[in-house]
């Protein structure tokens, strides 16, 4: 073994030893650190700089921050992305002391390295990019230290490859010079560089002189300036806090004229309220409300729109009560109410079953799917439409374009809908609530889900008043007029003896639809294909009691072919679906049970673990929508007879 191999072997053994020792001692060290409020000592066998750097570079920032700020730890916290700026500043100070250097001398090489590696920017952004954090830290260095590095700063301001580098260098150059003259000369003739300088002023230290900067920026806010430069100047001028009364007047003029409103509003928020002119403020608020009216719904909840709303609310707070109340009503009429709805895992329910909104109010609804099945959220125009649309969606399974339509029937009863989204994804929609007050419904149209997965959308004139009333606690079932019975086996078992007497084929077929059996199961080539075919169910379940038990307790015996498989890959990815095929080398899995043409192939050597959900895809409680024993018996008869009209049960 040569010397290089020997050295590599020692390093490898050292890393393994470090890992093993840390695993054994981590708990004690962490407890000690928590008890004393101090950082943990770095293990002695990592005192070698090469070993320490290699080991620490594989640890998360949170883990590195637990160690004492010895030199190797300090360097990690200076150069790594994702380090809180206060911690990075402390580490930089320590590193300078440990190397008998200065903080700026230690900072500049790392900033320059990140800037020089600009070609690798995509990799950095995927793994984390430290340059913006290093750039901000540069602007926080004291002026006397920056003055000593003026040549380096000037070079970075002129030739830096990345925007953040040039911006930080420009601000630092101004701090070093205590003047904007050099920085201004570098940017004034180049619109792109000018915008960079304007947006970089957010890093300008509080104590830096700003009057001369203000005089350079003020003309840039005029209408004849390049649009991008003008808007950047408008956004910046309020934050300078120079001549605040004149600046407020300028911004107010822009807003009431309908010019660059988002930028002017953002800038105005930086001016202390004591400098706001009361008369102009009212005109500004009215103009801002009209601006929101002019925006599409999907833009009314953007960050810029929220700043506009914030400014109107601040103005409202300075007005007499009557004016403030009217302005608040005007604002509520045009702002977007944001509603988040999630699905509950393996429960086939939304986490909110009653939503109360104001008539005509703009809504942004975000659906987050935390379940293992696909879901959507569809708003329909009446409680009765819930069942009509649900059954229509169930019947779509045999349509070629059903999947592309997201199992959304063509119907005027549908007002709004999200996409059909897969597990662990989100979708959002923006819409105006109905103008007419009343009870509306929402549901999931994935086949078989509508009977359990639904809610009531209550449209009222005044949400606060409605919520204050007692009826605001009414359940979705009561609001929608849905009658259910929480059946138990004991409730129904005593009625099974009369199953062969006077049954109705038509009612049984209807209840097959109403209880959502049709969505997943087929009888005589009619129905879904997600679950087992039921035409010959009597060959598997020999008695009505066995069939009833399986319907009411589906998870007691889950057929492996239909159970949801949960596959964890070696890289930590979780894939869920039905296994369609298994070979010695791979498994083939369908993530969407309604689209068996789209198959995911997973190699065996990439699989960390496979498990199957213990819950049946068929939910409990499907019979609860049948409110009399006779309705349940008609359904059981339909299953037992496979819909044969000549069966003795119907004679």
Secondary structure as the mmCIF struct_conf table of DSSP 4:
data_model
#
loop_
_struct_conf.conf_type_id
_struct_conf.id
_struct_conf.beg_label_comp_id
_struct_conf.beg_label_asym_id
_struct_conf.beg_label_seq_id
_struct_conf.end_label_comp_id
_struct_conf.end_label_asym_id
_struct_conf.end_label_seq_id
HELX_RH_AL_P HELX_RH_AL_P1 UNK A 3 UNK A 36
TURN_TY1_P TURN_TY1_P1 UNK A 37 UNK A 37
BEND BEND1 UNK A 38 UNK A 38
HELX_LH_PP_P HELX_LH_PP_P1 UNK A 39 UNK A 39
STRN STRN1 UNK A 40 UNK A 40
HELX_LH_PP_P HELX_LH_PP_P2 UNK A 41 UNK A 43
HELX_RH_3T_P HELX_RH_3T_P1 UNK A 44 UNK A 46
BEND BEND2 UNK A 48 UNK A 48
HELX_RH_AL_P HELX_RH_AL_P2 UNK A 49 UNK A 57
TURN_TY1_P TURN_TY1_P2 UNK A 58 UNK A 58
BEND BEND3 UNK A 59 UNK A 59
HELX_RH_AL_P HELX_RH_AL_P3 UNK A 61 UNK A 64
TURN_TY1_P TURN_TY1_P3 UNK A 65 UNK A 66
STRN STRN2 UNK A 67 UNK A 67
HELX_RH_AL_P HELX_RH_AL_P4 UNK A 71 UNK A 79
BEND BEND4 UNK A 80 UNK A 80
TURN_TY1_P TURN_TY1_P4 UNK A 81 UNK A 82
HELX_RH_AL_P HELX_RH_AL_P5 UNK A 85 UNK A 98
TURN_TY1_P TURN_TY1_P5 UNK A 99 UNK A 100
BEND BEND5 UNK A 101 UNK A 101
HELX_RH_AL_P HELX_RH_AL_P6 UNK A 103 UNK A 116
HELX_RH_3T_P HELX_RH_3T_P2 UNK A 117 UNK A 120
HELX_RH_AL_P HELX_RH_AL_P7 UNK A 121 UNK A 127
HELX_RH_AL_P HELX_RH_AL_P8 UNK A 131 UNK A 139
TURN_TY1_P TURN_TY1_P6 UNK A 140 UNK A 140
BEND BEND6 UNK A 141 UNK A 141
HELX_RH_AL_P HELX_RH_AL_P9 UNK A 143 UNK A 148
TURN_TY1_P TURN_TY1_P7 UNK A 149 UNK A 149
HELX_RH_AL_P HELX_RH_AL_P10 UNK A 150 UNK A 159
BEND BEND7 UNK A 161 UNK A 162
HELX_RH_AL_P HELX_RH_AL_P11 UNK A 163 UNK A 177
TURN_TY1_P TURN_TY1_P8 UNK A 178 UNK A 178
BEND BEND8 UNK A 179 UNK A 180
HELX_RH_AL_P HELX_RH_AL_P12 UNK A 181 UNK A 187
TURN_TY1_P TURN_TY1_P9 UNK A 188 UNK A 189
HELX_RH_AL_P HELX_RH_AL_P13 UNK A 191 UNK A 200
HELX_RH_3T_P HELX_RH_3T_P3 UNK A 201 UNK A 203
BEND BEND9 UNK A 204 UNK A 204
TURN_TY1_P TURN_TY1_P10 UNK A 206 UNK A 207
BEND BEND10 UNK A 208 UNK A 208
HELX_RH_AL_P HELX_RH_AL_P14 UNK A 211 UNK A 218
HELX_RH_3T_P HELX_RH_3T_P4 UNK A 219 UNK A 221
BEND BEND11 UNK A 222 UNK A 222
TURN_TY1_P TURN_TY1_P11 UNK A 223 UNK A 224
BEND BEND12 UNK A 225 UNK A 225
HELX_RH_AL_P HELX_RH_AL_P15 UNK A 227 UNK A 237
HELX_RH_3T_P HELX_RH_3T_P5 UNK A 238 UNK A 240
BEND BEND13 UNK A 242 UNK A 243
HELX_RH_AL_P HELX_RH_AL_P16 UNK A 244 UNK A 256
TURN_TY1_P TURN_TY1_P12 UNK A 257 UNK A 258
BEND BEND14 UNK A 259 UNK A 260
HELX_RH_AL_P HELX_RH_AL_P17 UNK A 261 UNK A 268
TURN_TY1_P TURN_TY1_P13 UNK A 269 UNK A 270
BEND BEND15 UNK A 271 UNK A 271
HELX_RH_3T_P HELX_RH_3T_P6 UNK A 273 UNK A 275
HELX_RH_AL_P HELX_RH_AL_P18 UNK A 278 UNK A 294
BEND BEND16 UNK A 295 UNK A 295
HELX_RH_3T_P HELX_RH_3T_P7 UNK A 297 UNK A 299
TURN_TY1_P TURN_TY1_P14 UNK A 300 UNK A 301
BEND BEND17 UNK A 302 UNK A 302
HELX_RH_AL_P HELX_RH_AL_P19 UNK A 303 UNK A 316
TURN_TY1_P TURN_TY1_P15 UNK A 317 UNK A 318
BEND BEND18 UNK A 319 UNK A 319
HELX_RH_AL_P HELX_RH_AL_P20 UNK A 321 UNK A 334
BEND BEND19 UNK A 335 UNK A 335
STRN STRN3 UNK A 336 UNK A 344
TURN_TY1_P TURN_TY1_P16 UNK A 345 UNK A 348
STRN STRN4 UNK A 349 UNK A 350
BEND BEND20 UNK A 351 UNK A 351
BEND BEND21 UNK A 353 UNK A 353
STRN STRN5 UNK A 354 UNK A 358
TURN_TY1_P TURN_TY1_P17 UNK A 359 UNK A 360
STRN STRN6 UNK A 362 UNK A 368
BEND BEND22 UNK A 371 UNK A 373
STRN STRN7 UNK A 375 UNK A 375
STRN STRN8 UNK A 378 UNK A 380
BEND BEND23 UNK A 381 UNK A 382
HELX_RH_AL_P HELX_RH_AL_P21 UNK A 383 UNK A 395
HELX_RH_3T_P HELX_RH_3T_P8 UNK A 396 UNK A 398
TURN_TY1_P TURN_TY1_P18 UNK A 400 UNK A 406
BEND BEND24 UNK A 407 UNK A 407
TURN_TY1_P TURN_TY1_P19 UNK A 412 UNK A 413
STRN STRN9 UNK A 414 UNK A 417
STRN STRN10 UNK A 421 UNK A 421
TURN_TY1_P TURN_TY1_P20 UNK A 423 UNK A 424
STRN STRN11 UNK A 426 UNK A 432
HELX_LH_PP_P HELX_LH_PP_P3 UNK A 433 UNK A 434
BEND BEND25 UNK A 435 UNK A 436
STRN STRN12 UNK A 438 UNK A 443
BEND BEND26 UNK A 446 UNK A 446
TURN_TY1_P TURN_TY1_P21 UNK A 447 UNK A 448
TURN_TY1_P TURN_TY1_P22 UNK A 450 UNK A 452
BEND BEND27 UNK A 453 UNK A 453
STRN STRN13 UNK A 454 UNK A 460
BEND BEND28 UNK A 461 UNK A 461
HELX_RH_AL_P HELX_RH_AL_P22 UNK A 463 UNK A 468
BEND BEND29 UNK A 469 UNK A 469
HELX_RH_3T_P HELX_RH_3T_P9 UNK A 470 UNK A 473
HELX_RH_AL_P HELX_RH_AL_P23 UNK A 476 UNK A 480
TURN_TY1_P TURN_TY1_P23 UNK A 481 UNK A 481
HELX_RH_AL_P HELX_RH_AL_P24 UNK A 489 UNK A 493
TURN_TY1_P TURN_TY1_P24 UNK A 494 UNK A 495
HELX_RH_3T_P HELX_RH_3T_P10 UNK A 496 UNK A 498
TURN_TY1_P TURN_TY1_P25 UNK A 499 UNK A 500
BEND BEND30 UNK A 501 UNK A 502
HELX_RH_AL_P HELX_RH_AL_P25 UNK A 505 UNK A 514
TURN_TY1_P TURN_TY1_P26 UNK A 515 UNK A 516
HELX_RH_AL_P HELX_RH_AL_P26 UNK A 517 UNK A 520
STRN STRN14 UNK A 522 UNK A 523
TURN_TY1_P TURN_TY1_P27 UNK A 524 UNK A 525
STRN STRN15 UNK A 526 UNK A 527
BEND BEND31 UNK A 529 UNK A 531
TURN_TY1_P TURN_TY1_P28 UNK A 535 UNK A 536
HELX_RH_3T_P HELX_RH_3T_P11 UNK A 537 UNK A 539
TURN_TY1_P TURN_TY1_P29 UNK A 540 UNK A 540
BEND BEND32 UNK A 541 UNK A 541
BEND BEND33 UNK A 543 UNK A 543
HELX_RH_AL_P HELX_RH_AL_P27 UNK A 544 UNK A 552
TURN_TY1_P TURN_TY1_P30 UNK A 553 UNK A 553
HELX_RH_3T_P HELX_RH_3T_P12 UNK A 554 UNK A 556
BEND BEND34 UNK A 557 UNK A 557
HELX_RH_3T_P HELX_RH_3T_P13 UNK A 560 UNK A 562
BEND BEND35 UNK A 563 UNK A 563
HELX_LH_PP_P HELX_LH_PP_P4 UNK A 564 UNK A 564
STRN STRN16 UNK A 565 UNK A 569
TURN_TY1_P TURN_TY1_P31 UNK A 570 UNK A 571
BEND BEND36 UNK A 572 UNK A 572
STRN STRN17 UNK A 574 UNK A 582
BEND BEND37 UNK A 584 UNK A 585
STRN STRN18 UNK A 586 UNK A 590
BEND BEND38 UNK A 591 UNK A 592
TURN_TY1_P TURN_TY1_P32 UNK A 593 UNK A 594
TURN_TY1_P TURN_TY1_P33 UNK A 596 UNK A 597
BEND BEND39 UNK A 598 UNK A 598
STRN STRN19 UNK A 600 UNK A 603
HELX_RH_3T_P HELX_RH_3T_P14 UNK A 604 UNK A 606
STRN STRN20 UNK A 607 UNK A 612
BEND BEND40 UNK A 614 UNK A 615
BEND BEND41 UNK A 617 UNK A 618
HELX_LH_PP_P HELX_LH_PP_P5 UNK A 619 UNK A 619
TURN_TY1_P TURN_TY1_P34 UNK A 620 UNK A 621
HELX_RH_3T_P HELX_RH_3T_P15 UNK A 622 UNK A 625
BEND BEND42 UNK A 628 UNK A 628
HELX_RH_AL_P HELX_RH_AL_P28 UNK A 629 UNK A 641
TURN_TY1_P TURN_TY1_P35 UNK A 642 UNK A 643
TURN_TY1_P TURN_TY1_P36 UNK A 645 UNK A 646
BEND BEND43 UNK A 647 UNK A 647
HELX_RH_3T_P HELX_RH_3T_P16 UNK A 648 UNK A 650
#
